[in-house]
Amino acid sequence: MKNLIQSTTELAMSIVVQYIQPGCLIIDATCGNGHDTLRLAESALCVSGSSKGSSSETSSGCRILGIDLQEVSIENTCALLIENGWHPQVLSSEWQNDSVPAADSAPILLAQTSHENIKSLAARFQQDVCLVVFNLGYLPGGDKTVTTDAGSTLAAVRSALELLMRDGLVCITMYSGHPAGKKEKQALLDFAKELDARTYHVSYINMLNQQNDPPEILLITRKR
Ligand SMILES: C[S@@+](CC[C@H](N)C(=O)[O-])C[C@H]1O[C@@H](n2cnc3c(N)ncnc32)[C@H](O)[C@@H]1O
C-alpha cells in the first residue's frame, strides 16, 4: 500500500484519475518533465488492454493534451512518453493554426504555449473536458526563474472552469515556498472561495504539520 498522504503529488494524482471519463479530453496544463502526463496517459488510454502508440483509436476514446510554455518541458515530456512506449504528437504553432479534425489526431498531443490559451486549444477537439491538471511552480531541474504566475494561472483556471463538464475536476498543486508561488496560492484561494457554491464544489488540502511550505492541493469540481 502506498501511504498516499505523505506525497502531495501522489495524493493529487490518485484523486485526479478517478475523474477520467471515456471519450473525454484531459488536459495537463503544465506538463514539465512529463510525469503527470504519463500517469494520465497510462490511466486514461490503457483501458481493457488497449495498445500504446500513435493510433487515434484507443478503447477509452480519451485524448490527452499536454501544455507547457517551455520548449525544454515539451522535449522532456515527449522523451518520457516515448521511453514509456507512447508516441505523442507535438503540436507546432503551424499545427495549432491548422484545422486537423480531432478524429484524425493522436491520443496524446503536446503544445508549447501558455495555458492561458487552453480554451482555443481545447476548442480544436469536440470532446467534453473531464479533467484539467495544474502542477504549478518551476520545472524541476530547469530554470527556476521561469515559473507560473498568479495572473496567467488565474486566467487559465478561469478558462478551465468554463470548459469543464459536469462532474469534471480541475486539480491545482500549489507551491508557496517561493515568493511568486506564495502570491499565486493566495490569489487562487481568494478566487476559489468566492466561486458560486451552486455550480462548483471546492476542496483544499493542506499538509498542516509539515515544515518548509509543503505543496497544497486545490480541487474544484463542477456540479451543474
Ligand atoms: C512544476 S512544473 C510541472 C511538473 C510536471 N507536471 C511534471 O509532472 O513533471 C511547472 C511547469 O509549468 C510551466 N509553466 C510556467 N508557466 C506556464 C504557462 N503560463 N503556461 C504553461 N506552462 C507554464 C513551466 O515551464 C514548468 O515546466
The ligand as an ORCA input file, in Angstrom:
! r2SCAN-3c Opt
* xyz 0 1
  C       6.231     22.058    -11.504
  S       6.481     22.066    -13.253
  C       5.341     20.848    -13.796
  C       5.737     19.428    -13.450
  C       5.069     18.385    -14.310
  N       3.634     18.365    -14.127
  C       5.665     17.007    -14.184
  O       4.930     16.037    -13.913
  O       6.880     16.863    -14.390
  C       5.709     23.580    -13.771
  C       5.753     23.821    -15.267
  O       4.893     24.907    -15.573
  C       5.386     25.510    -16.750
  N       4.780     26.834    -16.953
  C       5.089     28.008    -16.371
  N       4.261     28.987    -16.804
  C       3.421     28.419    -17.703
  C       2.358     28.905    -18.510
  N       1.962     30.180    -18.457
  N       1.733     28.027    -19.329
  C       2.094     26.724    -19.373
  N       3.099     26.213    -18.637
  C       3.748     27.039    -17.801
  C       6.886     25.525    -16.542
  O       7.544     25.665    -17.764
  C       7.107     24.157    -15.857
  O       7.505     23.203    -16.792
*
